[in-house]
Amino acid sequence: MKFASLCLIFALLVSGCSKEQNFDERELHLISLEKIFGFDPIHVSDRYSGNENGKVYEGLFEFHPLKRPYELVPNLAESLPTVSEDGLTYVFKLKKGVLFHDSPCFKDGIGRELIADDVIFSLKRLADPKLSAKGWWVLDGKVAGLNEWREKHAALESSNYEEEISGLKKIDSHSFQVTLTKPFPQFQYSLAMPYTFIVAKEAVTHFGKEFLNHPVGTGPFHLEKFEQGNQIIYTKNPKFREKFYPAEGAEGDDKLGLLADAGKRIPLVDRVVVDILPETQTQWLNFQKGKADLLELKSNYERAMDKKNEVHQELKSKGIRLFTDPMLDVTFFAFNYENPILKDRRVRQAMSLAYDRAEANKLFYNNSAFEAQSVIPPGLNGYRKEFKNPYTKLDLSQARKLLADAGYPNGKGLPEITVQTRSETVARQQIEHFAKCMEKIGIKVQAGMNTWPELIKKVTTKQHQLYTMAWGADYPDAENFLGLVFCPNQSPGSNGANYCNPDFDALFRQATILQDSPERTAFYEKMNEMVAIDVPWVFGFHRTEVNVTQAWLKNFKHMEFNHTQVQYLGVDLEVKKELSKKF
């Protein structure tokens, strides 16, 4: 039956490719590896939803698509803000003439101009207790008067967005001021995250509960079609402001052809088609048949790479290119700290010692990943290459001793543990490997299979014992990773483990008000090593991202913060027309 199903999928893909292709329109074909939550920025807590929201919505800032190290640049803002000497007051100016998409939510269906009121409204939505925003943690405790406004309205029937907040003040139609409760050097970074993308009040009001399916942003693309679990289609926004492809990048970008489109108005394509394909087999077949222009490989790397980690000659003959880049990320199995059994550190340490990372790296990452010693990945201040976590080595004898000390000799008395994961083949295989490892010390583990939105919901509502996931950097600062285990960020915030350590929290509060400095780095290192010993997670890996692209795809470059990247990608129709004959 399984073989027949695969044959049917293959037949459908082949038949789809046999249709006559359109070489007159620059159409970009992408794959989302997971279903997305929807199109409401305040709930965009995962990479896949962020990538889709970034096509229709925008933030005040974004990261330069080519420069490395990553550089924050103005987007909806006219420039970077002016900041007071004490680091508390930020003044922002918006670009003029930026228009929201045409929508029935506006008078006569015509999109109006973006103004300062829209930014203030969008930030208040993040704080609205009635909405339970997944992104509240990025502003929690940071903006003067915002927490008080949130607490007051938690007890009221509805939230009053007209009520003034001391830390959010409109100066004029295109400028506003934000006052922080304490210095927070990463604040500007948070205004480039999907959580703080700008929405229109009219759209929120008009569409009500259906707002997440009817995005109205200022971005380069309109949403044309949204079939959850199937396909998303976007068309170029005809009223998108004048925005141009960059004329400079990192060293060597010109030789790689990444500056060939310098000065051209973006977006560079007319249409974007995103197929939602969670299964790796289907993803690869689509790419292999030329139905996808770009694919991030999550497993089965041998399909694209030979033993020298170079692209296979057959693929190279079609112009297919291979990109391997270290990621600012970490994979993990997170314990629910509110579970009485898993709150015992000895149980957590035992499970970490039983996890065979070397075998997992071989099975799932082609031996290309780096074993994580704690939360901070290489490439960020706070990571020390020489630090080795004593609980990430494979030591079954020590694991059994810790379990016995906790009152569970050989796992006796310990109930079966369910690890929540995604309904996808490789994810299931990873849990199977984890279960085999735990079985060696007497712990029984089973998999809880979920769609991506279901998994997110279980984590944010604390309906899990253990879950596995990865976290990619939102911005290039270790605070973004250390915040994953900061107690006030508990679910529905980013601390899905619901881990609390008062000593860690005290250090975190001290470190995050400091500018980048040796003093702050020392704090980061201490916190990173403190949490390593406490094991709120079974630490997994810092991965290498592997992408394959078709020859006709232009301007692709690995980008950690890639939710705004699509507008810079192009399609060479002449190359596509010629090479399509080989597919």
DOSEVEX-244159 format. One line per field, with one value per residue (C-alpha): residue number from 1; residue in three letters; x, y, z. Coordinates in nm, 2 decimals. Layout:
N
num <- c(NUM_...) $
residuo <- c(ala_...) $
x <- c(X_...) $
y <- c(Y_...) $
z <- c(Z_...) $
//
This chain:
583
num <- c(1_2_3_4_5_6_7_8_9_10_11_12_13_14_15_16_17_18_19_20_21_22_23_24_25_26_27_28_29_30_31_32_33_34_35_36_37_38_39_40_41_42_43_44_45_46_47_48_49_50_51_52_53_54_55_56_57_58_59_60_61_62_63_64_65_66_67_68_69_70_71_72_73_74_75_76_77_78_79_80_81_82_83_84_85_86_87_88_89_90_91_92_93_94_95_96_97_98_99_100_101_102_103_104_105_106_107_108_109_110_111_112_113_114_115_116_117_118_119_120_121_122_123_124_125_126_127_128_129_130_131_132_133_134_135_136_137_138_139_140_141_142_143_144_145_146_147_148_149_150_151_152_153_154_155_156_157_158_159_160_161_162_163_164_165_166_167_168_169_170_171_172_173_174_175_176_177_178_179_180_181_182_183_184_185_186_187_188_189_190_191_192_193_194_195_196_197_198_199_200_201_202_203_204_205_206_207_208_209_210_211_212_213_214_215_216_217_218_219_220_221_222_223_224_225_226_227_228_229_230_231_232_233_234_235_236_237_238_239_240_241_242_243_244_245_246_247_248_249_250_251_252_253_254_255_256_257_258_259_260_261_262_263_264_265_266_267_268_269_270_271_272_273_274_275_276_277_278_279_280_281_282_283_284_285_286_287_288_289_290_291_292_293_294_295_296_297_298_299_300_301_302_303_304_305_306_307_308_309_310_311_312_313_314_315_316_317_318_319_320_321_322_323_324_325_326_327_328_329_330_331_332_333_334_335_336_337_338_339_340_341_342_343_344_345_346_347_348_349_350_351_352_353_354_355_356_357_358_359_360_361_362_363_364_365_366_367_368_369_370_371_372_373_374_375_376_377_378_379_380_381_382_383_384_385_386_387_388_389_390_391_392_393_394_395_396_397_398_399_400_401_402_403_404_405_406_407_408_409_410_411_412_413_414_415_416_417_418_419_420_421_422_423_424_425_426_427_428_429_430_431_432_433_434_435_436_437_438_439_440_441_442_443_444_445_446_447_448_449_450_451_452_453_454_455_456_457_458_459_460_461_462_463_464_465_466_467_468_469_470_471_472_473_474_475_476_477_478_479_480_481_482_483_484_485_486_487_488_489_490_491_492_493_494_495_496_497_498_499_500_501_502_503_504_505_506_507_508_509_510_511_512_513_514_515_516_517_518_519_520_521_522_523_524_525_526_527_528_529_530_531_532_533_534_535_536_537_538_539_540_541_542_543_544_545_546_547_548_549_550_551_552_553_554_555_556_557_558_559_560_561_562_563_564_565_566_567_568_569_570_571_572_573_574_575_576_577_578_579_580_581_582_583) $
residuo <- c(met_lys_phe_ala_ser_leu_cys_leu_ile_phe_ala_leu_leu_val_ser_gly_cys_ser_lys_glu_gln_asn_phe_asp_glu_arg_glu_leu_his_leu_ile_ser_leu_glu_lys_ile_phe_gly_phe_asp_pro_ile_his_val_ser_asp_arg_tyr_ser_gly_asn_glu_asn_gly_lys_val_tyr_glu_gly_leu_phe_glu_phe_his_pro_leu_lys_arg_pro_tyr_glu_leu_val_pro_asn_leu_ala_glu_ser_leu_pro_thr_val_ser_glu_asp_gly_leu_thr_tyr_val_phe_lys_leu_lys_lys_gly_val_leu_phe_his_asp_ser_pro_cys_phe_lys_asp_gly_ile_gly_arg_glu_leu_ile_ala_asp_asp_val_ile_phe_ser_leu_lys_arg_leu_ala_asp_pro_lys_leu_ser_ala_lys_gly_trp_trp_val_leu_asp_gly_lys_val_ala_gly_leu_asn_glu_trp_arg_glu_lys_his_ala_ala_leu_glu_ser_ser_asn_tyr_glu_glu_glu_ile_ser_gly_leu_lys_lys_ile_asp_ser_his_ser_phe_gln_val_thr_leu_thr_lys_pro_phe_pro_gln_phe_gln_tyr_ser_leu_ala_met_pro_tyr_thr_phe_ile_val_ala_lys_glu_ala_val_thr_his_phe_gly_lys_glu_phe_leu_asn_his_pro_val_gly_thr_gly_pro_phe_his_leu_glu_lys_phe_glu_gln_gly_asn_gln_ile_ile_tyr_thr_lys_asn_pro_lys_phe_arg_glu_lys_phe_tyr_pro_ala_glu_gly_ala_glu_gly_asp_asp_lys_leu_gly_leu_leu_ala_asp_ala_gly_lys_arg_ile_pro_leu_val_asp_arg_val_val_val_asp_ile_leu_pro_glu_thr_gln_thr_gln_trp_leu_asn_phe_gln_lys_gly_lys_ala_asp_leu_leu_glu_leu_lys_ser_asn_tyr_glu_arg_ala_met_asp_lys_lys_asn_glu_val_his_gln_glu_leu_lys_ser_lys_gly_ile_arg_leu_phe_thr_asp_pro_met_leu_asp_val_thr_phe_phe_ala_phe_asn_tyr_glu_asn_pro_ile_leu_lys_asp_arg_arg_val_arg_gln_ala_met_ser_leu_ala_tyr_asp_arg_ala_glu_ala_asn_lys_leu_phe_tyr_asn_asn_ser_ala_phe_glu_ala_gln_ser_val_ile_pro_pro_gly_leu_asn_gly_tyr_arg_lys_glu_phe_lys_asn_pro_tyr_thr_lys_leu_asp_leu_ser_gln_ala_arg_lys_leu_leu_ala_asp_ala_gly_tyr_pro_asn_gly_lys_gly_leu_pro_glu_ile_thr_val_gln_thr_arg_ser_glu_thr_val_ala_arg_gln_gln_ile_glu_his_phe_ala_lys_cys_met_glu_lys_ile_gly_ile_lys_val_gln_ala_gly_met_asn_thr_trp_pro_glu_leu_ile_lys_lys_val_thr_thr_lys_gln_his_gln_leu_tyr_thr_met_ala_trp_gly_ala_asp_tyr_pro_asp_ala_glu_asn_phe_leu_gly_leu_val_phe_cys_pro_asn_gln_ser_pro_gly_ser_asn_gly_ala_asn_tyr_cys_asn_pro_asp_phe_asp_ala_leu_phe_arg_gln_ala_thr_ile_leu_gln_asp_ser_pro_glu_arg_thr_ala_phe_tyr_glu_lys_met_asn_glu_met_val_ala_ile_asp_val_pro_trp_val_phe_gly_phe_his_arg_thr_glu_val_asn_val_thr_gln_ala_trp_leu_lys_asn_phe_lys_his_met_glu_phe_asn_his_thr_gln_val_gln_tyr_leu_gly_val_asp_leu_glu_val_lys_lys_glu_leu_ser_lys_lys_phe) $
x <- c(0.00_0.28_0.46_0.14_0.09_0.45_0.39_0.07_0.25_0.53_0.28_0.10_0.42_0.53_0.19_0.21_0.54_0.41_0.19_0.31_0.51_0.47_0.80_0.65_0.60_0.86_0.71_0.89_0.81_0.89_0.82_0.71_0.82_0.52_0.17_0.16_-0.04_-0.19_-0.14_-0.15_0.19_0.14_0.11_0.40_0.62_0.78_1.01_0.76_0.48_0.73_0.84_0.49_0.39_0.71_0.57_0.27_0.36_0.66_0.84_1.02_1.35_1.50_1.84_2.05_2.01_2.37_2.60_2.77_2.80_2.42_2.34_2.00_1.87_1.56_1.25_0.92_1.13_1.30_1.62_1.75_1.60_1.76_1.83_1.87_2.20_2.04_1.93_1.56_1.40_1.37_1.23_1.13_1.03_0.83_0.87_0.59_0.38_0.38_0.04_-0.15_-0.28_-0.62_-0.88_-1.26_-1.17_-1.08_-1.31_-1.38_-1.15_-0.84_-0.55_-0.45_-0.11_0.07_0.09_0.24_-0.10_-0.07_0.26_0.13_-0.19_0.02_0.24_-0.07_-0.21_0.10_0.02_-0.36_-0.44_-0.75_-0.53_-0.28_-0.01_0.27_0.51_0.43_0.76_0.95_0.79_0.71_0.85_1.03_0.80_0.69_0.33_0.26_0.25_0.02_-0.21_-0.21_-0.28_-0.57_-0.74_-0.71_-1.00_-1.21_-1.45_-1.27_-0.94_-0.93_-0.67_-0.75_-0.61_-0.27_0.04_0.33_0.59_0.41_0.36_0.27_0.47_0.30_0.15_0.48_0.68_0.65_0.84_0.90_1.02_1.17_1.15_1.53_1.80_1.75_2.01_1.83_1.51_1.57_1.62_1.28_1.13_1.26_1.08_0.75_0.58_0.61_0.50_0.26_-0.12_-0.41_-0.68_-0.95_-0.84_-0.85_-1.19_-1.34_-1.23_-1.26_-1.18_-1.10_-0.82_-0.55_-0.67_-0.70_-0.37_-0.36_-0.01_0.23_0.45_0.58_0.31_-0.07_-0.21_-0.41_-0.48_-0.44_-0.53_-0.40_-0.20_-0.19_-0.08_-0.03_-0.01_0.10_0.10_0.32_0.18_0.13_0.14_0.45_0.67_1.01_1.25_1.56_1.80_2.12_2.43_2.67_2.71_2.97_3.32_3.30_2.93_3.00_3.20_2.91_2.67_2.48_2.51_2.40_2.05_2.19_1.96_1.66_1.32_1.20_1.03_1.20_0.92_0.55_0.41_0.51_0.37_0.44_0.35_0.31_0.48_0.58_0.71_1.07_1.01_0.75_0.97_1.26_1.05_0.90_1.25_1.40_1.12_1.18_0.86_1.05_1.32_1.47_1.47_1.61_1.71_1.63_1.74_1.84_2.13_2.27_2.01_2.19_2.55_2.82_3.08_3.28_2.98_2.96_2.65_2.59_2.72_2.37_2.22_2.52_2.45_2.11_2.28_2.16_2.37_2.44_2.48_2.60_2.61_2.64_2.32_2.26_2.03_1.99_1.78_1.65_1.41_1.25_1.11_0.79_0.93_0.58_0.57_0.67_0.87_1.06_1.13_1.38_1.71_1.86_1.59_1.67_2.05_2.00_1.81_2.07_2.35_2.16_2.11_2.34_2.42_2.69_2.45_2.18_2.42_2.51_2.14_1.98_2.25_2.50_2.76_2.74_2.60_2.78_2.68_2.52_2.66_2.40_2.17_2.41_2.53_2.88_2.91_2.76_2.92_2.87_2.97_3.29_3.44_3.63_3.33_3.20_2.88_2.93_2.58_2.60_2.85_2.71_2.74_2.47_2.63_2.61_2.26_2.14_2.30_2.12_1.79_1.84_1.92_1.60_1.40_1.36_1.61_1.63_1.34_1.10_0.82_0.87_0.56_0.59_0.69_0.53_0.75_0.54_0.67_0.56_0.36_0.65_0.86_1.20_1.06_0.91_1.24_1.41_1.17_1.23_1.60_1.55_1.32_1.58_1.84_1.61_1.51_1.87_1.82_1.47_1.27_0.98_0.91_0.64_0.58_0.29_0.24_0.10_0.07_0.29_0.01_-0.10_0.25_0.28_-0.06_0.04_0.37_0.21_-0.07_0.17_0.00_0.31_0.56_0.85_0.86_1.13_1.20_1.47_1.52_1.68_1.81_1.56_1.86_2.24_2.26_2.28_2.01_1.77_1.87_1.91_1.56_1.43_1.50_1.42_1.13_0.90_0.90_0.71_0.44_0.28_0.62_0.94_1.02_0.82_1.01_0.85_1.19_1.26_1.59_1.60_1.98_1.98_1.70_1.89_2.19_1.98_1.82_2.17_2.31_2.03_2.06_2.43_2.57_2.79_3.10_3.34_3.14_2.82_2.99_3.11_2.75_2.64_2.91_2.82_2.44_2.51_2.71_2.47_2.18_2.39_2.43_2.06_1.95_1.60_1.65_1.83_2.05_2.08_2.27_2.37_2.29_2.43_2.17_2.18_2.00_1.97_1.86_1.78_2.01_1.75_1.71_1.89_2.03_2.00_2.23_2.19_2.01_1.92_1.65_1.50_1.13_1.20_1.43_1.18_1.15_1.52_1.51_1.48_1.41_1.61_1.35_1.59_1.79_1.47_1.33_1.65_1.71_1.35_1.40_1.62_1.35) $
y <- c(0.00_0.24_0.16_0.23_0.56_0.67_0.57_0.77_1.08_1.04_1.00_1.32_1.51_1.39_1.48_1.82_1.89_1.78_2.09_2.38_2.62_3.00_3.17_3.52_3.58_3.58_3.32_3.20_2.85_2.77_2.50_2.55_2.25_2.30_2.43_2.79_2.93_3.21_3.58_3.76_3.89_3.88_3.50_3.43_3.22_3.00_3.03_2.90_3.14_3.42_3.36_3.38_3.69_3.86_3.86_4.07_4.26_4.47_4.60_4.93_4.76_4.46_4.30_4.38_4.08_4.06_4.22_4.00_4.05_4.12_4.49_4.64_4.88_5.10_4.96_5.14_5.37_5.66_5.59_5.43_5.60_5.88_5.75_5.95_5.94_5.73_5.47_5.50_5.73_5.64_5.87_5.71_5.87_5.68_5.69_5.89_5.75_5.39_5.24_4.95_4.69_4.77_4.59_4.60_4.71_5.06_5.32_5.25_4.95_5.16_5.12_5.43_5.57_5.42_5.66_5.66_5.56_5.22_5.15_5.23_5.03_4.73_4.74_4.77_4.45_4.27_4.37_4.31_4.04_3.94_3.83_3.62_3.72_3.47_3.76_3.95_3.85_4.09_4.39_4.25_4.48_4.70_4.99_5.24_5.20_4.91_4.63_4.85_4.90_4.52_4.44_4.69_4.56_4.20_4.25_4.46_4.32_4.49_4.67_5.04_5.12_5.49_5.51_5.67_5.49_5.69_5.49_5.52_5.87_6.00_6.31_6.38_6.18_6.02_6.02_5.87_5.82_5.50_5.53_5.22_5.12_5.04_5.03_4.74_4.75_4.48_4.69_4.80_4.43_4.35_4.60_4.38_4.07_3.94_4.00_4.37_4.39_4.67_4.60_4.83_4.88_4.87_4.53_4.39_4.53_4.44_4.08_4.00_3.64_3.58_3.85_3.58_3.46_3.80_3.99_4.36_4.49_4.72_4.45_4.36_4.10_4.05_3.72_3.58_3.23_3.05_2.68_2.57_2.25_2.28_2.60_2.97_3.21_3.58_3.84_4.15_4.45_4.71_5.00_4.89_5.19_5.25_5.01_4.89_4.60_4.69_4.81_4.67_4.36_4.14_4.08_3.86_3.91_4.08_3.78_3.55_3.76_3.88_4.24_4.20_4.34_4.64_4.94_4.74_4.80_4.52_4.28_4.11_3.85_3.89_3.59_3.36_3.01_2.82_2.45_2.33_1.99_1.85_1.52_1.51_1.26_1.49_1.79_1.63_1.50_1.84_2.00_1.72_1.78_2.15_2.24_2.42_2.68_2.64_2.37_2.35_1.99_1.87_1.51_1.25_1.47_1.20_1.28_1.60_1.55_1.30_1.17_1.49_1.70_1.83_1.84_1.52_1.53_1.45_1.75_1.97_1.90_2.07_2.37_2.29_2.45_2.35_2.58_2.47_2.73_2.71_2.83_3.04_2.78_2.51_2.19_2.05_1.83_2.07_1.94_2.09_2.23_2.23_1.85_1.73_1.43_1.62_1.91_1.68_1.78_1.43_1.29_1.55_1.50_1.12_1.16_1.39_1.15_0.87_1.05_0.93_1.25_1.10_0.85_1.12_1.34_1.06_0.95_1.30_1.56_1.38_1.44_1.81_1.94_2.05_1.90_2.17_2.22_2.47_2.73_2.97_2.87_2.94_3.28_3.47_3.63_3.40_3.08_2.93_2.66_2.51_2.47_2.11_2.02_1.72_1.60_1.59_1.30_0.95_0.79_0.52_0.42_0.78_0.81_0.50_0.62_0.96_0.79_0.56_0.87_1.03_0.72_0.55_0.26_0.14_0.36_0.18_0.40_0.65_0.68_0.66_1.00_1.15_1.37_1.60_1.64_1.71_1.46_1.40_1.10_1.23_1.38_1.05_0.88_1.12_1.03_0.66_0.72_0.92_0.64_0.37_0.58_0.62_0.25_0.17_0.33_0.20_0.51_0.45_0.72_0.75_1.01_1.25_1.34_1.68_1.92_2.23_2.45_2.17_2.14_2.52_2.52_2.24_2.42_2.76_2.61_2.39_2.07_1.86_1.66_1.70_1.85_1.87_2.17_2.41_2.78_3.00_3.34_3.64_3.87_3.84_3.85_3.57_3.74_3.60_3.24_3.30_3.45_3.10_3.00_3.33_3.26_3.56_3.43_3.11_2.99_3.14_3.32_3.17_2.97_2.66_2.46_2.69_2.68_2.91_2.97_3.28_3.30_3.28_3.54_3.79_3.76_3.79_4.11_4.26_4.15_4.27_4.64_4.64_4.75_4.50_4.48_4.23_4.27_4.16_3.87_3.75_3.75_3.56_3.30_3.25_3.21_2.98_2.74_2.77_2.65_2.38_2.21_2.26_2.08_2.24_2.08_1.77_1.98_1.87_2.04_2.36_2.27_2.34_2.46_2.28_2.44_2.34_2.59_2.57_2.74_3.01_3.13_3.46_3.63_3.34_3.38_3.20_3.44_3.37_3.63_3.54_3.64_3.95_3.77_3.67_4.03_4.02_3.68_3.67_3.43_3.42_3.32_3.25_3.01_2.85_2.80_2.63_2.41_2.31_2.08_1.86_1.80) $
z <- c(0.00_0.09_-0.24_-0.43_-0.26_-0.35_-0.71_-0.72_-0.58_-0.84_-1.12_-1.02_-1.00_-1.34_-1.49_-1.33_-1.50_-1.84_-1.85_-2.07_-1.86_-1.88_-1.97_-2.00_-1.63_-1.36_-1.13_-0.82_-0.69_-0.33_-0.07_0.29_0.49_0.73_0.75_0.88_1.17_0.95_0.87_1.20_1.29_1.67_1.65_1.42_1.65_1.39_1.09_0.83_0.93_0.94_0.59_0.46_0.67_0.54_0.19_0.27_0.59_0.68_0.99_1.06_1.00_0.82_0.79_0.48_0.25_0.15_0.41_0.67_0.96_0.96_0.94_1.05_0.79_0.77_0.59_0.68_0.89_0.72_0.91_1.23_1.53_1.73_2.09_2.40_2.60_2.87_2.61_2.71_2.45_2.08_1.81_1.48_1.15_0.89_0.52_0.35_0.07_0.19_0.11_0.25_0.01_-0.15_0.05_0.12_0.47_0.34_0.20_-0.17_-0.13_-0.18_0.06_0.25_0.36_0.66_0.95_1.31_1.45_1.27_1.44_1.79_1.72_1.61_1.92_2.15_1.98_2.10_2.45_2.44_2.70_2.51_2.21_2.40_2.15_2.11_2.06_2.38_2.52_2.29_2.46_2.81_3.07_2.82_2.72_2.99_3.08_2.85_3.11_3.33_3.03_2.97_3.34_3.36_3.05_3.15_3.39_3.15_2.89_2.60_2.55_2.49_2.22_2.24_2.59_2.59_2.71_2.85_2.65_2.31_2.19_1.85_1.76_1.42_1.14_1.05_1.37_1.71_2.03_2.24_2.60_2.76_3.13_3.12_2.85_2.61_2.33_2.13_2.11_1.75_1.65_1.78_1.54_1.25_1.38_1.23_1.57_1.52_1.15_1.10_1.05_0.98_1.24_0.96_0.86_1.21_1.27_0.93_0.91_1.29_1.36_1.00_1.00_1.01_0.67_0.51_0.55_0.46_0.48_0.30_0.17_-0.18_-0.25_-0.21_-0.09_-0.38_-0.25_0.08_0.11_0.45_0.41_0.03_-0.14_-0.10_-0.40_-0.40_-0.67_-0.70_-0.52_-0.80_-0.54_-0.37_-0.29_-0.47_-0.31_-0.49_-0.49_-0.29_-0.47_-0.22_-0.01_0.15_0.01_-0.30_-0.36_-0.69_-0.82_-0.73_-0.94_-0.63_-0.74_-1.10_-1.02_-0.82_-0.85_-0.99_-0.84_-0.63_-0.60_-0.89_-0.96_-1.05_-0.87_-0.59_-0.55_-0.22_-0.20_0.16_0.16_0.50_0.37_0.25_-0.03_-0.19_-0.14_-0.32_-0.61_-0.67_-0.68_-0.89_-1.15_-1.17_-0.98_-0.71_-0.75_-0.40_-0.14_0.21_0.27_0.62_0.57_0.31_0.20_-0.01_-0.27_-0.35_-0.22_-0.29_-0.04_-0.09_0.01_-0.35_-0.57_-0.77_-1.12_-1.26_-1.08_-1.17_-1.54_-1.49_-1.33_-0.98_-0.71_-0.36_-0.06_0.29_0.56_0.94_1.11_1.42_1.57_1.82_1.83_2.15_2.35_2.60_2.93_3.08_3.40_3.55_3.54_3.90_3.77_3.50_3.74_3.91_3.77_3.81_3.57_3.31_3.35_3.31_2.99_2.85_2.93_2.76_2.43_2.16_1.98_1.76_1.61_1.57_1.38_1.15_1.10_1.05_0.97_0.75_1.03_0.94_1.27_1.58_1.91_2.13_2.48_2.58_2.42_2.25_1.90_1.76_1.60_1.89_2.20_2.49_2.31_2.43_2.21_2.49_2.72_2.74_2.91_3.14_3.06_2.68_2.67_2.63_2.97_3.05_3.38_3.52_3.37_3.56_3.88_3.86_3.79_4.09_4.31_4.19_4.31_3.97_3.96_3.60_3.53_3.76_3.88_3.60_3.38_3.00_2.86_2.55_2.33_2.11_1.75_1.39_1.18_0.94_0.86_0.97_1.29_1.38_1.31_1.54_1.82_1.75_1.79_2.11_2.25_2.18_2.37_2.67_2.67_2.75_3.10_3.15_3.04_2.80_2.54_2.28_2.01_2.00_1.63_1.54_1.25_1.30_1.43_1.67_1.80_1.86_2.04_2.27_2.36_2.41_2.63_2.83_2.71_2.69_2.89_2.64_2.29_2.03_1.82_1.69_1.75_1.48_1.57_1.54_1.55_1.59_1.97_2.23_2.44_2.18_2.28_2.66_2.66_2.58_2.94_3.11_3.35_3.25_2.89_2.99_2.75_2.55_2.53_2.40_2.71_2.62_2.88_3.15_3.31_3.61_3.78_4.00_3.98_3.60_3.58_3.80_3.57_3.26_3.39_3.45_3.12_2.89_2.99_2.89_2.55_2.36_2.58_2.74_3.06_2.88_2.71_3.05_3.17_2.86_2.91_3.28_3.20_2.91_3.13_3.42_3.21_3.06_3.40_3.49_3.17_3.10_2.76_2.62_2.40_2.04_1.76_1.59_1.24_0.89_0.65_0.31_0.02_-0.34_-0.61_-0.97_-1.22_-1.30_-0.95_-0.89_-0.58_-0.33_-0.03_0.30_0.54_0.90_0.91_0.58_0.61_0.39_0.14_-0.13_-0.26_-0.36_-0.54_-0.92_-1.20_-1.53_-1.78_-2.06_-1.85_-1.72_-2.07_-2.19_-1.89_-1.84_-2.14_-1.91_-1.66) $
//
